[in-house]
Every structure is written in C-alpha cells, then in structure tokens.
C-alpha cells in the first residue's frame, strides 16, 4: 500500500521511491506486478474495465 500511495498516487520519482522503500529492482518489479494484478482485478469486479465501457456516452 505504501508503494502504491508513494509512487502511483504521490507521483514520487522511481529512484527516490525505491530507495525510500529499501527495495531492489527485482523487489520493485514483484511489488509493482502485484499492485497491477490487484488493481486490474478490482477494476474488472467493478465493471470499470475496459475504460471504453466505463466512459461511454449516456445519450
């Protein structure tokens, strides 16, 4: 959750975020893949993916 808030929401630079979290590049890849997997699953569960489906015109 910290990585998500720091990097994805806070837009911290990659190098600074990785250093702050104390992650190796390999650890970063593992964590970021897990975030993408969980976010993608949540978007699918809430019927928000694909975006064209969510942002279609109401008229």
PyMOL commands that place a pseudoatom at each C-alpha (Angstrom):
pseudoatom trace, name=CA, resn=UNK, resi=1, chain=A, elem=C, hetatm=0, pos=[0.000, 0.000, 0.000]
pseudoatom trace, name=CA, resn=UNK, resi=2, chain=A, elem=C, hetatm=0, pos=[2.877, 2.355, 0.755]
pseudoatom trace, name=CA, resn=UNK, resi=3, chain=A, elem=C, hetatm=0, pos=[4.366, 1.815, -2.690]
pseudoatom trace, name=CA, resn=UNK, resi=4, chain=A, elem=C, hetatm=0, pos=[1.008, 2.458, -4.332]
pseudoatom trace, name=CA, resn=UNK, resi=5, chain=A, elem=C, hetatm=0, pos=[0.469, 5.700, -2.419]
pseudoatom trace, name=CA, resn=UNK, resi=6, chain=A, elem=C, hetatm=0, pos=[4.038, 6.905, -2.805]
pseudoatom trace, name=CA, resn=UNK, resi=7, chain=A, elem=C, hetatm=0, pos=[4.697, 6.068, -6.448]
pseudoatom trace, name=CA, resn=UNK, resi=8, chain=A, elem=C, hetatm=0, pos=[1.339, 5.775, -8.210]
pseudoatom trace, name=CA, resn=UNK, resi=9, chain=A, elem=C, hetatm=0, pos=[-0.701, 8.342, -6.289]
pseudoatom trace, name=CA, resn=UNK, resi=10, chain=A, elem=C, hetatm=0, pos=[2.076, 10.597, -4.990]
pseudoatom trace, name=CA, resn=UNK, resi=11, chain=A, elem=C, hetatm=0, pos=[3.995, 10.514, -8.290]
pseudoatom trace, name=CA, resn=UNK, resi=12, chain=A, elem=C, hetatm=0, pos=[7.339, 10.210, -6.498]
pseudoatom trace, name=CA, resn=UNK, resi=13, chain=A, elem=C, hetatm=0, pos=[10.265, 9.573, -8.866]
pseudoatom trace, name=CA, resn=UNK, resi=14, chain=A, elem=C, hetatm=0, pos=[11.073, 5.876, -9.301]
pseudoatom trace, name=CA, resn=UNK, resi=15, chain=A, elem=C, hetatm=0, pos=[14.609, 6.055, -7.851]
pseudoatom trace, name=CA, resn=UNK, resi=16, chain=A, elem=C, hetatm=0, pos=[13.544, 8.007, -4.771]
pseudoatom trace, name=CA, resn=UNK, resi=17, chain=A, elem=C, hetatm=0, pos=[10.525, 5.800, -4.118]
pseudoatom trace, name=CA, resn=UNK, resi=18, chain=A, elem=C, hetatm=0, pos=[12.587, 2.625, -4.489]
pseudoatom trace, name=CA, resn=UNK, resi=19, chain=A, elem=C, hetatm=0, pos=[15.302, 3.961, -2.186]
pseudoatom trace, name=CA, resn=UNK, resi=20, chain=A, elem=C, hetatm=0, pos=[12.734, 5.112, 0.401]
pseudoatom trace, name=CA, resn=UNK, resi=21, chain=A, elem=C, hetatm=0, pos=[11.131, 1.662, 0.451]
pseudoatom trace, name=CA, resn=UNK, resi=22, chain=A, elem=C, hetatm=0, pos=[14.501, -0.102, 0.504]
pseudoatom trace, name=CA, resn=UNK, resi=23, chain=A, elem=C, hetatm=0, pos=[13.654, -2.304, -2.476]
pseudoatom trace, name=CA, resn=UNK, resi=24, chain=A, elem=C, hetatm=0, pos=[15.961, -3.856, -5.026]
pseudoatom trace, name=CA, resn=UNK, resi=25, chain=A, elem=C, hetatm=0, pos=[14.957, -3.582, -8.664]
pseudoatom trace, name=CA, resn=UNK, resi=26, chain=A, elem=C, hetatm=0, pos=[13.760, -7.189, -8.532]
pseudoatom trace, name=CA, resn=UNK, resi=27, chain=A, elem=C, hetatm=0, pos=[11.681, -6.478, -5.414]
pseudoatom trace, name=CA, resn=UNK, resi=28, chain=A, elem=C, hetatm=0, pos=[10.202, -3.408, -7.094]
pseudoatom trace, name=CA, resn=UNK, resi=29, chain=A, elem=C, hetatm=0, pos=[9.138, -5.447, -10.112]
pseudoatom trace, name=CA, resn=UNK, resi=30, chain=A, elem=C, hetatm=0, pos=[7.493, -8.066, -7.895]
pseudoatom trace, name=CA, resn=UNK, resi=31, chain=A, elem=C, hetatm=0, pos=[5.587, -5.460, -5.875]
pseudoatom trace, name=CA, resn=UNK, resi=32, chain=A, elem=C, hetatm=0, pos=[4.517, -3.423, -8.906]
pseudoatom trace, name=CA, resn=UNK, resi=33, chain=A, elem=C, hetatm=0, pos=[3.231, -6.546, -10.694]
pseudoatom trace, name=CA, resn=UNK, resi=34, chain=A, elem=C, hetatm=0, pos=[1.202, -7.443, -7.606]
pseudoatom trace, name=CA, resn=UNK, resi=35, chain=A, elem=C, hetatm=0, pos=[-0.290, -3.920, -7.499]
pseudoatom trace, name=CA, resn=UNK, resi=36, chain=A, elem=C, hetatm=0, pos=[-1.220, -4.087, -11.181]
pseudoatom trace, name=CA, resn=UNK, resi=37, chain=A, elem=C, hetatm=0, pos=[-2.786, -7.525, -10.748]
pseudoatom trace, name=CA, resn=UNK, resi=38, chain=A, elem=C, hetatm=0, pos=[-4.874, -6.455, -7.760]
pseudoatom trace, name=CA, resn=UNK, resi=39, chain=A, elem=C, hetatm=0, pos=[-5.944, -3.134, -9.295]
pseudoatom trace, name=CA, resn=UNK, resi=40, chain=A, elem=C, hetatm=0, pos=[-6.873, -4.841, -12.554]
pseudoatom trace, name=CA, resn=UNK, resi=41, chain=A, elem=C, hetatm=0, pos=[-8.929, -7.423, -10.689]
pseudoatom trace, name=CA, resn=UNK, resi=42, chain=A, elem=C, hetatm=0, pos=[-10.746, -4.678, -8.770]
pseudoatom trace, name=CA, resn=UNK, resi=43, chain=A, elem=C, hetatm=0, pos=[-11.465, -2.717, -11.950]
pseudoatom trace, name=CA, resn=UNK, resi=44, chain=A, elem=C, hetatm=0, pos=[-12.914, -5.844, -13.545]
pseudoatom trace, name=CA, resn=UNK, resi=45, chain=A, elem=C, hetatm=0, pos=[-15.024, -6.601, -10.456]
pseudoatom trace, name=CA, resn=UNK, resi=46, chain=A, elem=C, hetatm=0, pos=[-16.473, -3.084, -10.521]
pseudoatom trace, name=CA, resn=UNK, resi=47, chain=A, elem=C, hetatm=0, pos=[-17.146, -3.245, -14.274]
pseudoatom trace, name=CA, resn=UNK, resi=48, chain=A, elem=C, hetatm=0, pos=[-14.782, -0.331, -14.907]
pseudoatom trace, name=CA, resn=UNK, resi=49, chain=A, elem=C, hetatm=0, pos=[-12.629, -2.174, -17.435]
pseudoatom trace, name=CA, resn=UNK, resi=50, chain=A, elem=C, hetatm=0, pos=[-12.219, -1.778, -20.327]
pseudoatom trace, name=CA, resn=UNK, resi=51, chain=A, elem=C, hetatm=0, pos=[-12.286, 2.032, -19.982]
pseudoatom trace, name=CA, resn=UNK, resi=52, chain=A, elem=C, hetatm=0, pos=[-14.306, 2.497, -23.177]
pseudoatom trace, name=CA, resn=UNK, resi=53, chain=A, elem=C, hetatm=0, pos=[-17.111, 0.598, -21.451]
pseudoatom trace, name=CA, resn=UNK, resi=54, chain=A, elem=C, hetatm=0, pos=[-16.987, 2.861, -18.385]
pseudoatom trace, name=CA, resn=UNK, resi=55, chain=A, elem=C, hetatm=0, pos=[-16.656, 6.177, -20.247]
pseudoatom trace, name=CA, resn=UNK, resi=56, chain=A, elem=C, hetatm=0, pos=[-19.298, 5.647, -22.892]
pseudoatom trace, name=CA, resn=UNK, resi=57, chain=A, elem=C, hetatm=0, pos=[-21.810, 8.395, -23.631]
pseudoatom trace, name=CA, resn=UNK, resi=58, chain=A, elem=C, hetatm=0, pos=[-25.083, 8.268, -21.763]
pseudoatom trace, name=CA, resn=UNK, resi=59, chain=A, elem=C, hetatm=0, pos=[-27.082, 9.709, -24.627]
for i in range(1, 59): cmd.bond("trace and resi %d" % i, "trace and resi %d" % (i + 1))
show_as sticks, trace
zoom trace
